[in-house]
């Protein structure tokens, strides 16, 4: 057996990858913990073994040497999801995979992710394969604060942040007051 050349790894578009991640029958999603900063390595080796893996990523702003740059990073650092049928799949091999620390376990086996959680992340994933939590909001939109000290206040969404923070100009006491809030504390007004 001779190897003339290694085949390059093809990265498929998100739409075609998503179709391959739909669970069937008795399959469920489980959480895999990777070694520190080795999510991509663990994902690569799990896919090479035939497992269906979903590593949710988003754009993050990283500051290094007084410079800011946008990089793709895992939403849940050191964690990813793998689709398994425990009766059919050889799930114990996951723990011995390069880059993997372990499966998240319950008393007798892997602990399944609650139904709908991973599917909800799929819904928030754009065509580039990045999870976008700001898809429901846009700059200039009128929003209402749901919780916190400014509950029920209405304002204008001024800026969206990749880290889940938003800047809102609230209409309080006849003036515009800027506030930095969590995205989860807002709803469309």
N, C-alpha and C positions, 0 to 999 in steps of 0.2 A: 504494500500500500504506500503510495507516494503522495506527498502533499506539494502541489506546485505553488500554491499561493493561498494565503488566508483570505477568506471572503470578508469584505468590509461589513460592519454592522449597519443595517439599514434602519433608519428611524422612520416609522410610518406616521402619516398624519393622524391627528387625534380621532377624527371621525371613523377611520377604519380600525384603529386600535380599540375604540369604545365598543364597537360591535363584538369584538372578541372577548370583552370583559363582562358580557351579560351572563349572569348565572343561570344554570338550568338544574332541574331536578332537586336533589338534596344538597346542592352546593350552598355554602355560606361564606361570608367574608370573615377573615381572621386577621389579627394584627401581628406583624413581625417586627421585632426590635433589631435594628442594625447596630453595628459598632459605630463609634463616634465618627461623624463625617464620612461614612462609607455607604450612604443610602444608594447612590448610583451603582456602586460595585455590587452590593447585595441584590439590587433589582436585576442587573445584568445576569448574574449567575443563577438567580431563581428562574428567569425567563429561559435561559439556556437549558435548564432542567425540565422545562415544559410547564411550569406553574404560571398561572395568570396573576400578574402583579399590577397594583395601582399605587403609584407614588405621587400623591398630590403635591404640586409645586406652584409657586407664585413668584412674581418679581419682588425682590427686596432691595432696599437701598443699603449699601455697605460703605462705611467710611473707613478709609485706610490711608495713612500718610497725608492727611488733610485733603483728601480727594473723595468725592462721592461717586459711586457707580452703581448701576442697577445690575443685579445678578439673579439668576433663577435659583431659588432655594426651596427646600422642603417646607411645607406648611407645618408639619409635625416632625421636627428634627429627630432623626434616628428611628422613625416609625413609618411603616408602609402597610398596605393591605394585600392579602393573598386570598384568592378564591379556591376553596377546597371542598371536596366531598370526603369526609373522614373515613367512610366505609370503603371508598375506592382508591383514594390517593395515598401515596407513601409520604405522609406529612412529617414523619420523624426525620427525614433527610434534610428538611429545611434547617434544623438546628446545626447541621454540619456544613452548611454552605458558606463559602468565602464571603465575608462582610456581614454575616448575620450573627447576632448575639443569641437570640432565641425567639420562639413563638411565645406570645402571652398566653399563659396556661391557667386553667381552672383546676379543680380537684383531680379529674381523671383524663383530661385532654385539653386541647386548645379552647380558649374562651371565644365564642363567636361575637362579632360586632352586632349591636342591635340592628334589626332590619330597617332599611331605608337610609341609614347614615351615609354609607358609601355612595349610594345612588343619588343622594342629595348633592354630594360633592361632584358627581358626574354632571349634574344639571348646571352647576356653577362653573364648569370648565369650558373655556372658549376653544376656538378652532386651533389655536397654537398649543393646546394641552396645558394651559395655565389656569388655575382656579382664580376666578374673579368674584370676590365678595361684593364689589361695588357695582355689580351689573344692574341693580335696582335703583341706584342713585346716579344723578348726573349734576354737574356744577350748574348753579343757578336755579335749581329746583327748590320748591317750597317744602319744608319738612317740619314735623312736630316732634318734640322731645317726649319720649315715653316714660323715662324714669330719671331719678336723680333730683338735684335741687331745682332744676329748670323744667320739671315735668309740666306738660301741657303748653309750654312756650312754643311759639311758631317763629320760624326764621328762614333764612335763605342759605342754602348749602354753598359755601364759598370754595372749599378745597377738599379733595379726597386724598387720603394717604394710603400707601401700600401696607402699612402696619395696622390697619383697622381703625385709624383715627380720622375724624373729619373736623373741619373748621366751619362753624356755623355762625352767621350774623343773626342774633336773636333780637326780636322786637320787644324790648323791655323798657318800661317807663318813658315811652315816647322817643327812645333812641335806639340805635343799633349797637349791640354789645357783642364783641367776638367771644366765642367759646370753643374750646377744643374738647370734643366728646368722642366716645366710642361709637362706632357705626351701629352697633346693636341697640343703642339707646334711641335710635331715630326711626321714624316711619314717615311715609309720604303724607303730606297734608292735603 
